[in-house]
């Protein structure tokens, strides 16, 4: 095998030249809309510290030129932010804390309603999208019709080339199989962490 040799003077000239004349590497293009959803139901409050920490870390990974859509959800989901990602850790923490302070008049968590709101948002945005949901898993109040609706939405997403995948955080042991039944996505498009 032939060993490659580099002219150190040429490399140094290129590096110094770029730093002197202001050459910069263009920012990474990120054409993906990153959807984040935090469970604000009463049952999830006991693990909000863990969910918030995971969400903060993942939000901070989105490039500054990326797009985020953030939802809070319980039995009544709502979009709370759409646009550029928070520009600092302080802004990220403030956004998450604001969601955690939300108090609902209704009981339970409804994943089907969240997926429906996300589906409407992704249709409006019209670009590739990836979903991260932070929840303890409270889905016991969902009706069979709502479960069927959630399954229909994710089946449609699975066949859509814009869908980049879904990751669930915080799901309690014993509920993971139930989620795999409700969200019947292929393993390469679905993770539970």
N, C-alpha and C positions, 0 to 999 in steps of 0.2 A: 504494500500500500504506500502510495506516495504521500509524503508529508507536505502540507501547504505552508508556504512562508509568506509573511506579509511585510511590507515596507512600513516600519514603524513611523518613519518620518511622514509618509503620505497619510497614514491614518491620523497622526497627530495634527497635521495641517487641515485635514477635513473637519476634525472635531473642533479645533480652535477657530477655523474659518467660520463654521456654522455658528459658534457661540459669539463671534465678533460681529457677524453681519445679521444675526437674528434668525437663522434657519430654525424652524421648529417642525416637529413631526405633527401632522394634522391629527386632531382628536379622533379616537376610534368612532366610527359611525355605529350607531345603535338604532336600528330601525324597529326595534321591538318595543311594544307598549307593555310595561311591567305592571301587572295588577296585584295589589296587596290588599288583604282583607283581615281585619282584626275582630275577633269575637268579643263583643262588649256585654254579653249576657251575664246574669248574676253568677251562674255556675263557673264561668271562665275567670272571674275576678281573682280566685285563689291562685291561679297560675299566670296572672298578667305580667308579673316580673319576668318570667321565663319567655313568655310569648313576645313581650315588648323588646326584650334583649335580642331575640332571634330576628324579629322584624327590623329593628334598628340596624343590625348588621347587614341584612339583605338589602335594605333601602340604600345603605351607604355604598353598596357595590354597583349601583346603577350609574353609568357614566353621566357626567353633567349635561351632555347633549342628548341624553335619553329621555324617555317619557314614562311617567308613572301615573297610575290611577289608583287612588286609595279609598277603601271602603271601610266602614264600621258596620257590624251586623249583629243582630240578635234575631228576634222574629220579624224585625222591620229594618232591612238593610238600607244604607244610604251612601252615596258617593260623597266623600269629604274633601278630596283634592284631585285635581287632574292638571297635568302639565309637566313642567320640569321637576326633577327630584329635588328634595330639600338640599340647599347649598352647603349646609354644615351639619355637624353632629348635633349642635344645639337646636337647629331648626327641626331635625329629624325627631329628636327627643320631644320637643314641644308638640309636634304633630301627633305623635303616639300618645302622649299624656292627655292631650285634648280629647282624643277618642276614648281613652280609658275613663275619663270623667263623665262620659255619656251615661245617662240613666234612662232606661226604657219603661214605658207604661205597660208593656206586654211581657209575658213570660216566655222563656225558651229561646232556642236557636233554630233558625230555619235556613238550612243550606240551599234548598230549592229556590227560595226567594232571592238569596244572594246570587246564585248562578244566573237567574233570570235578569237581574239588574246588571251583572257583568256582561251577559250576552248582549243586552241593549247597548252598553258602552262600547264593546268591541265592534259591533256593527257600525256605530257612529264613527269610531276612530278609523276602522278599515285598514289596519296594518297588522303585522304579526304580533302575537300577544302570548305572554306567559303569566301564569297565575300562582300566587303564593297565598295560602290561607292559614291563619293562626287561630286555632280553636281547641277547646277541650273535647269537642265532639258532640255536644248536646243536640241530638237530632231526634230524640224520642218523641217529640210532638209533631213530627212531619206525618202527613196523611199519605196513603198509598198513591193518591193522585199526584201529590207533590214529589214523591220519590220517582214516579214514572216521568214527571216533567224534568227532574234533574238528570235522569238517565238519558232522556231524549236530547237534552242540550249537550251533554258531554259526548254522546255518540256522534252528533253533528260536528262538534269541535274536532273530534278524532279524525274525521275525514276531511277537515279543512287544513290545507297546507299552511295557513297562517298560525295555527295553534302550535305553540312551542312546548307545552306541557303544563302540568299542575303539581305543586308540592304542598302537602299539608304538614303543619307543625303543631305539636302539642297533643295529638290524638292519644287518648288513654289506651292502655293495653286492654284487650277485650273488645275494643270497638273498631280495630283496624280492618278486620274482615267485613264488618258491616259497611264500612266506608268503601271497601273494594267492590261490594255489591251495588252500592248506590252510585259509585263512580267507576263504571266498568271500562276503564282505559287500559291500554296496553302498558306493560311495565316500563317501556322506554319513554312514555309520556306521563307517568304517574308515580310519585314518590310519597311515602309517609315517613317523616323524620321525627 
